[in-house]
Amino acid sequence: MRVPAVVAVGGLVALGLPVVAAGPADALAQCANPSGTYTGAVPWGQRLVDPQRLWPLSRGDGQLVAVIGTGVDGQNAQFAPGQVLGGSGAAPSDCDGRGTIAAGIVGAQPDDATTFTGVAPGAKILPLRYTESNGSSAEGGGDPGALAGAIGTALDRGATVLLIAVPAGSDSPALDAAVDRARAGGAVVVSPAAATQQGAHSYPTASSGVLAVGSTNQAGQPVQTESGDYLGIAAPGANLVSTSAGGGGAVAHRWPVTDPGLAAAYVAGVAALVRAAHPNLTGDQVVTRLTLTASRPPSGAHDPHRGWGVVDAYAAVSSTLPADVLGPGVQVRPASMPAVVPAAAAARPATDLAAGVIALGGVVAAAAAGLAVAAIRRGKRRSWRPSRKYS
């Protein structure tokens, strides 16, 4: 089953990459290519996440991030030797280009040739291709069954963070089962709100057990069209810089890139940092930590485009959270208002802390309610909607 055309090619248009409706040979000639080597000011998304501040605490070592979408060009010299894995199911090439951009945001190495760097350079990247939205594959286009298979491969290879770089435009029982398996196995599934039509949903973004990511521009305004109560967190998604496919083994970049799907790459990178710093946390507990420490507005209200706020990498890695919030089973107690205490060595501004503490009670209450809401939504999908066949 193919995603509707507006979903399948929307990301390519946003990226400024070619949209191809030709055969394999013609498509190959129109693969993604770099803008050059980026040497400008540190990109704003990178400044917001500020990964260098965290590297004394965590670089993502020991984590395997599966980048599930269009593959990754592992020849880009800003990936360390052996960082982009090969082997069973891996796709270390990327004609479309989006997988390489996402992978660079997650784990590109610091390099003297550029001011750009990834969030978690200690993490390894597992590139998995299940779609080729440039039209060069008759089997591509965001089929949820193919995506489910890629998730299964990622889990079989031991991925601890699953970044859905290109979500599907529809759900399927197989995809839900794959997400359930990932969650049961302790993996974190991160998926962007990338649908381009009003009222449309991305999958598994809208599925229970997934950390759904909205996107913002530098002014903090939403970038994506998709919205819903399932959005958990937001991250930069406009005017970005990252690694490019097609660089021929050089340090090569693409910029400026605006694609809501790339916000999930920032969150996946931070998830890898959290997992490395807190190895005893389950996947659900990592999601809870990311959500509770997000930088939210003073009102603390949930935003249908931005979730509970923009990812705060330093707070997510360094904060001390109460045991009853991150204990077994991710216990949440709406009656209490747990305090988030960042490491004293680099305290956040008082105004941000005040807003975060005020909002936190509401987030904890909402998290408890969200468990019921997710169950109801899934029940509706199973019993209140006519059955469909998935190819």
N, C-alpha and C positions, 0 to 999 in steps of 0.2 A: 504494500500500500504506500503510495506516495503522499507526502505532505502537500497541501495546496500550494500552488506556485508562489503565492505571496509569502508563505512561510519558508519555502525551500530556498528562494533567491534573495529574500530580504536582507539577510546578513551580508551577502556578496555585494549588494548595492551599497550598503552602509560602509563597507570596507573599501569601496572603490576598486574591488576585484572584478575581473571579467565574468559576465554571466554568459554561459556557453550552452547552445542547444545543438551542438554538432556531434559528430562521431568521435571515437576515442583518439584518432590521430590529430584531428583538428583541436580537440580539447587539450591535448598534451601541449600543443604549441601555444595555448592561451593560459597556461598555468600562472599562478601567483608569482610576482616578482617583487624585489625589494625597492623601497624608496631610496636606499643608500645606507650609510652608517650614521646613526643618530649621534650628534655631538652638541646638541643644544642644551638648554637648561634642564635640570632634573625634571622629568615629567610630573605633572601635578598629581596624578594618581599614585605614583611612587612616593611623592612627598607626603601624601595623606597617610598612606600605610606605614611609611618610614621603616622599612625592614632592617636597615643597617643598625638602627637603635636596638633591635631585638637580637641581632646575631650573637652578642655575647651570652644570651640566654638560650637561644635556639636557632638553628639554621635548617631545621627539618631533617636532620640526619636520621637514617633508618626508616624513612617513610617512602612508600611507593605510591605515587599519584598517577592513576590511570586517566589519560586524557582521551575521552571517548567522543569521536566525531569523524574527522576527515583525515586522520593520520598526523604525523609530525615530521618535518624535515630535520632529521637528526644530524645532518651535516653542517648545520649552522654552527659556526665556531664559538658562539657564546654558550653552547652546551658543553659541559665537561666530557672528556673521553669516557665512554661507558655510561654516561648519565641517561641517555635515551636508549632504552632497552630494545633488543630484538627478540627473536625467538618466537615461540608458538603464538600466533594470532597478532603479533605486533606489526605495525605499519609505519616504518621509519622514513616515510616520504609523504608529501602533502601537496597535491596539485591545487586544491581549493585554497589553502592558506590559513584558514581559521584555526586549525589545530595547532599549527606552529606558533601563531600569535598567542593563543591561550597558554601553551606550554612555556613560552618565554616569560609570561607574567608570573607563572608558578615558580620556575626554577632557573632562569638564565643566570649565568655566572657574572660576578663583577669583572669588568674588563677595562683596561686603560684606554681603549679605543672609543668608549662611549660612556655617557652618563646614565644610561638605562641599565637596570639590573632587575632580576626576578626577586620574588618575595622569599622563597625558601630554596636557596642554591644547594643545600645539603640533600634535598630530596631527589630521588630518581623518578624518571618519567617513563610510563608505559603507554606508548601510542597505539590506540586501537581505532581502526577505521570501520565504520558501519554504514557510511553514506558518503557519496561524492556529489554534492549539490551543484557542481559545475556541469553536470549532465553527462559526464564521461562514463557513468556506470548505470546500466539498466536496472541494477538491483538497489541503487541508492535512493536518496530522497527522504530519509527520515522514517523508515518503516519501524514501528514500535517492536515488532518481533525481532528484527535484526538488532535493534538497540538492546533488547533483553539479552540476546546472545552475547553481545559485547560486554555487558555487565557481568555475565557469567564467566567470560574469559578473564576479565579483570580480577574477579574473586578467586578464580583458580590459580592465577599468577601471584596472589598474595597482596593485592592492592589494599592500602589502608584508607586512602581517600579516592573517591571516584568523582572526577569532574566531567559532567555531561556538557561537553563543549558545544555540541549541536543537539538540542532536544528534539523530540518528535512532536508532530502536530496532533497526535491522537494517542489514546491509551489502548492497552490490551491486557488480557489476563496474564500473558507471559511477562509483560513488562512489570506489572504489579508484583508478580511472584519473584522476579529478579530483585526488585527493590526490597521486598520482604527478606529475601535471603541475605542481601547485603547488610541490612540492619541487624538481623539475627547474628550475623558473623562479626559485628562490631565495626563495620566500615562506615565511613561518612560519605553520603551521597549528596553532592552539591550540583544544583541544576538552575539555569537562569530562566527568568521570565522573558521569553524572546518572541512570543507570538506578535504578529504585526497587524492583526485585525481586531477591532473592538469586540470584546466579549470572548475572544479566542483564548485558549489555554495551551501552554506547553506541557509536555510530559517527558520524564516523570516529575517535572517541576510542581505540578498541582497534586501530586500523589502523596499520601500519608507516609511519613518517615523520611522525607527528603528536605534538605535545607534549601528552600526556594529563595533565589537572589534577585532583587531588583537592582536597577542601575541609576546613577545620578551623574550630572555634569558637575563642573567645578563650582557652580553656584549652589549645589545641593538640590537642584531640581530633577525630577524624574526624567529619564531618557526613554524608557520603554512604554509601549502601549498597553501591554498585558498588566492586569491588576487582579487582586483578590485577597481574601483573608488568609490564604496559605503562604503569602510572602513573609519570610522570616527576617531578612536582613538585606542591606543594600551595599553597593560598592561602586567605584568609578567605572563608567561605561561610555564615556565620550572623550574625544580628542586624546586618545591614548597612544603610547609608543610601545612596540614590542618587537620580538624577533620575527623575521620574515622567512618564508620558504623561498627557494630558488636563488639563494645567494652563492651557490657554488662552493660551499665550504668556508666562506668569509663570515666575519661578524656583520650581519646584514639585518636591517630593520624595516618596518613598515610604520608610517605615520603621516598625518594624524588619522587614527582609526576610531570610528564611532560605531559601536555594536553592543547593544544591551547584553548579548550573550557573554561578553568578555568580563563583565562584572563578577561572574561566578569564578573566573580564574583567580581573581584577587582573594576571594573567600576561600577557595581551595588551597591556595598557598598559605594563608593564615592558619587554616585547619591543620596543615602539615606541621607548621611551627608549634601549634598547641599540642598535637599528638607527640611530637618529639620531646617537648618540655614536660608533658604529663602522660607518661606511657601507660599508666594504670587506668586512664579514663576509657570508658566505652565510647562508641560512636555517638550514641544519644547524649552522653555527658559532654562530649566536645561540642555538639550542636547547642546544648543548653548554655555552655560557657560563652560561645560566640554570640548568642542572642542576648544574654543578660548583660554582657559588657559592651554592647553596641552603643555608639554615640547617638543618643536620641534627643528630640526636641524637648523643651521644658514641660510641655503638656504630657509627654510620655505616652500619647495615644498611638495606637497602631495605624500605620499609613498603608493603604492598599497597594501603593506602588513601591514603597520603601521598607515595608515591614516594620520592625521595631527600631530601625535606625541604621546608620552607616557603620560598617565594621571598624572596630577599634583594636588594631592588632596588638598594641602594647598591653592594653588592659586584658585582652583575651589570654595572653601568654602569662602575664605577671600577677594578675589579681588573685587574691585569696577569697574563695567563695565558701559559704557555710556547707558543712557536710550534709545537712538535710536537703540541700538543693542538688548536690552532685553525688549523693550517696547511691547505694545499689538501687537500680530501677529508676534513677533520676527522680527522686522524690521531690514534689513541689507542694508547698504549704501556703495557700493564698493568705491565711491569717497573719503570716509573718512577713516582715520586710527585711530580707537579708542584706547586709552591707557588702558592697564590693570594695575591696581594699587593694589598690595597686601597690606595687613595690615602692618602698619609700625612696629609693635611689632616683626615681624619675617620676615624681608625682604629677598628675594631670592638673590642669588649671582648676581652681576651686569652683568656678561657675559650672564647669563640665561635670565635676564630681557631684555637686549639689543636684544638678538636673538628673544625673544618672541614678542617684539614690532615691530621689522622689519618684522617678519613673519605674524603678525596679520592682516595687510592690505590685504595680499594675501588670508588669510583664510576667511575673511569677503567677499571678492569678490567671492571666490570659493563657499561660502555658498549660495550666491545669484544664481550663475550659477547652483549650485547643485539642486536647486528647479526645474529648467527647465529640467535638466538631469534626475532627478527622474521621472518626469512626462513622459518624452520620453520613459524611460525604461519600465515604466508600460504600456504605450501604445503599445510598441512592444510585451509585454507579452500577451496583450489582443487581438491584431489584427493581428500581424505579425507572430504568431506561431500557428500551428494547435491545435485545441481544444483537451483536454484530459479529460478522466473520472477519477474522484478521488474516491477511495473507502473509 
